[in-house]
Amino acid sequence: MTYYSILKTGLVGDLLLVGDRQHLNGVYFLNCPHAPAIQPEWSLAPQDPVLKQAGEELQGYLRGARTSFSASLGCAGTDFQKEVWRQITLIPYGQTITYTELARRAGAPAAVRAAGTATGQNPVSIIVPCHRVVGKNGSLRGYAGGLDRKRRLLAMEASIEAGARLTGRSALPPLGSQP
């Protein structure tokens, strides 16, 4: 059985959390092209322990109180995708690497485009921090939630990493608000 909940955030908008009682299977930016449609056979279960834990960890991360996650993941993918996602989880908080470096770390240095494709198919946004993967000149390249969200996540991590602890309020206005 598939369970889901909607996590409301100010910094990156609403997130769709999907799980199966044992694992978190997806974190998607709601209403983005890459987010799956909620299926009729799915059950809304905001109190499901897996979804609740993931939601609490994500909220802590977005408040600047958490730099890593412990939610149990159950992501379906090819061996190569899983290795790329594993390598992404090893990128330290507040740092970035290039797609070229990601391909090298995944054991396929000539497969930069494949590493980029696997990154784009990451089903667990933020928790598998694909926002930390950038173009070779440091430029921001595609992100399932859009480049504005990628920019916000990187800016949040950079400010916290620099010691500017945020206390319950984001340094950035909520997504979609006017400056």
Phi and psi in degrees as a GROMACS rama.xvg file:
@    title "Ramachandran Plot"
@    xaxis  label "Phi"
@    yaxis  label "Psi"
@TYPE xy
-104.116  133.272  THR-2
-118.244  152.994  TYR-3
-146.933  161.649  TYR-4
-148.639  163.316  SER-5
-113.023  124.736  ILE-6
-105.662  119.374  LEU-7
-88.7848  127.674  LYS-8
-132.486  152.493  THR-9
-84.2109  -38.607  GLY-10
-70.4914  -41.8383  LEU-11
-123.692  8.94761  VAL-12
82.7587  -170.188  GLY-13
-76.2031  140.569  ASP-14
-115.539  139.161  LEU-15
-96.864  118.366  LEU-16
-103.379  132.123  LEU-17
-128.663  134.29  VAL-18
-151.284  -178.667  GLY-19
-133.486  29.3383  ASP-20
80.739  -24.9948  ARG-21
-112.427  -31.8095  GLN-22
-136.528  152.99  HIS-23
-85.3361  122.819  LEU-24
-104.971  -15.951  ASN-25
-165.321  144.355  GLY-26
-133.322  113.79  VAL-27
-126.006  147.005  TYR-28
-76.5076  113.454  PHE-29
-60.8001  143.058  LEU-30
66.9212  22.9573  ASN-31
-105.724  155.728  CYS-32
-56.6077  -29.6641  PRO-33
-85.8051  -8.45087  HIS-34
-76.6868  133.811  ALA-35
-71.1178  153.909  PRO-36
-74.4416  141.268  ALA-37
-66.9242  125.193  ILE-38
-88.3173  147.816  GLN-39
-58.7437  -29.6725  PRO-40
-82.7207  -6.42522  GLU-41
-76.2086  150.759  TRP-42
-110.819  128.722  SER-43
-69.7206  120.897  LEU-44
-146.591  68.4358  ALA-45
-62.6149  -19.6865  PRO-46
-94.6342  1.19244  GLN-47
-55.9615  131.085  ASP-48
-55.6296  -40.0825  PRO-49
-66.2081  -47.1932  VAL-50
-68.5358  -38.756  LEU-51
-63.5749  -45.6997  LYS-52
-60.2526  -47.1261  GLN-53
-60.6377  -42.8174  ALA-54
-61.9313  -43.8401  GLY-55
-64.1622  -41.8662  GLU-56
-65.9416  -41.346  GLU-57
-64.4041  -42.9956  LEU-58
-61.956  -41.6624  GLN-59
-61.9122  -42.9575  GLY-60
-60.538  -47.6657  TYR-61
-68.6643  -20.7854  LEU-62
-85.901  -9.0561  ARG-63
87.0105  11.8336  GLY-64
-96.2566  -4.26809  ALA-65
-142.621  139.309  ARG-66
-117.095  -2.59542  THR-67
-147.986  172.243  SER-68
-128.021  151.501  PHE-69
-123.84  3.44113  SER-70
-57.2997  139.521  ALA-71
-76.1104  121.286  SER-72
-100.4  144.054  LEU-73
-134.765  69.5338  GLY-74
-91.1842  127.958  CYS-75
-84.1967  136.862  ALA-76
178.684  173.994  GLY-77
-73.2858  167.305  THR-78
-58.6853  -41.672  ASP-79
-63.8368  -46.279  PHE-80
-58.2491  -46.4333  GLN-81
-61.4669  -36.8575  LYS-82
-69.0784  -40.9996  GLU-83
-61.1259  -46.2714  VAL-84
-63.2462  -38.3394  TRP-85
-63.1836  -43.3559  ARG-86
-63.7136  -37.1202  GLN-87
-62.4053  -39.5386  ILE-88
-65.1113  -17.8076  THR-89
-87.9196  -5.00791  LEU-90
-71.914  122.167  ILE-91
-61.6263  146.905  PRO-92
-51.0172  133.642  TYR-93
81.3188  3.24594  GLY-94
-120.332  163.257  GLN-95
-130.794  159.004  THR-96
-134.625  164.709  ILE-97
-88.9451  164.14  THR-98
-61.6946  -34.723  TYR-99
-62.106  -45.7907  THR-100
-66.3381  -38.3135  GLU-101
-60.9702  -44.9645  LEU-102
-60.9713  -41.7526  ALA-103
-61.8571  -46.7212  ARG-104
-64.6906  -29.9732  ARG-105
-81.1292  1.17335  ALA-106
85.1035  14.7506  GLY-107
-138.401  69.7352  ALA-108
-58.6174  -24.689  PRO-109
-86.7982  -4.47312  ALA-110
-102.915  49.4212  ALA-111
-62.4038  -45.1455  VAL-112
-64.7004  -39.5943  ARG-113
-64.6786  -38.1135  ALA-114
-65.189  -39.2684  ALA-115
-64.5633  -41.346  GLY-116
-63.8839  -44.5463  THR-117
-62.1234  -38.5892  ALA-118
-61.0304  -44.28  THR-119
-66.7965  -18.3089  GLY-120
-98.986  9.2391  GLN-121
-57.8792  118.425  ASN-122
-84.0856  -5.10882  PRO-123
-124.019  68.2543  VAL-124
-53.1695  149.552  SER-125
71.8532  -53.0949  ILE-126
-66.1222  -44.0457  ILE-127
-96.8866  98.0877  VAL-128
-76.1667  68.7924  PRO-129
-67.5828  -11.6356  CYS-130
-65.866  -14.8433  HIS-131
-85.2904  2.61967  ARG-132
-103.429  126.183  VAL-133
-128.425  170.631  VAL-134
-67.977  167.139  GLY-135
-63.9629  -23.7398  LYS-136
-98.4178  14.9974  ASN-137
85.6972  1.84686  GLY-138
-72.2506  152.2  SER-139
-80.3976  128.22  LEU-140
-116.406  170.058  ARG-141
-26.2096  147.488  GLY-142
-153.557  133.469  TYR-143
-56.0961  -32.5368  ALA-144
-90.4552  1.40057  GLY-145
95.5906  153.581  GLY-146
-65.7006  -28.7337  LEU-147
-62.2172  -43.3459  ASP-148
-66.0057  -41.2148  ARG-149
-59.6913  -46.0717  LYS-150
-60.2827  -43.6964  ARG-151
-63.7392  -44.2677  ARG-152
-64.5026  -43.9554  LEU-153
-65.5032  -40.6348  LEU-154
-64.9393  -40.8825  ALA-155
-61.8237  -48.2325  MET-156
-62.3305  -41.3211  GLU-157
-63.8849  -41.3342  ALA-158
-69.1218  -37.5351  SER-159
-71.7212  -42.312  ILE-160
-60.4432  -33.8901  GLU-161
-77.8304  -1.86027  ALA-162
98.1295  2.04319  GLY-163
-85.9452  74.5304  ALA-164
-60.8054  128.587  ARG-165
-91.1598  134.608  LEU-166
-112.963  86.5707  THR-167
73.2847  -3.42039  GLY-168
-137.099  131.516  ARG-169
-72.6351  146.556  SER-170
-73.0274  -15.8679  ALA-171
-106.975  146.266  LEU-172
-67.2151  157.234  PRO-173
-55.8638  147.083  PRO-174
-55.1342  131.624  LEU-175
89.2632  -5.70095  GLY-176
-82.209  159.87  SER-177
-88.5309  141.884  GLN-178
